[in-house]
Amino acid sequence: MNILIAGGTGLIGRRLTKSYMETGDQVYILTREKRASFENIHFIQWLQDDISLPDLSDIHFDLVLNLAGANLASKRWTAIRKKEIVDSRIQATAALLAIIKHQPQKPDVWINASAVGGYPHPIRKSIPITIEKNIQSGLHFLEELSLSGKKRLPK
């Protein structure tokens, strides 16, 4: 199987990559850093300053996993940091869509993940629905983050 992972060097991506490496699948990891490929793991640079995207049209991907985006745990969630987190996911999803649009054969499966354990907000489990409607904060940040990329994917 050919698997394309955006965000394959992150927390979840590293574990998935290790698992796929053991099964012998060919794994293509889109990364901002230059890394040497080995065995069945192929690192491909993307999202560099020149805004050109890699041409992967000669490879059919059975599975595309989009895990890319700024690290959720590396900094305090200020308003500026939240915007960086959301924007990083939107940029990565748009770039990945652009790459896939040039594929002669589209992937069989696409999985887009922006945050794990993102919703529902813990407080919502204990509040009656009538009171919940009056919560001014709206969606919890991780809920918003999980839904942000989904809103931008083609139907």
Disulfide bonds with the S-S distance in Angstrom:
none
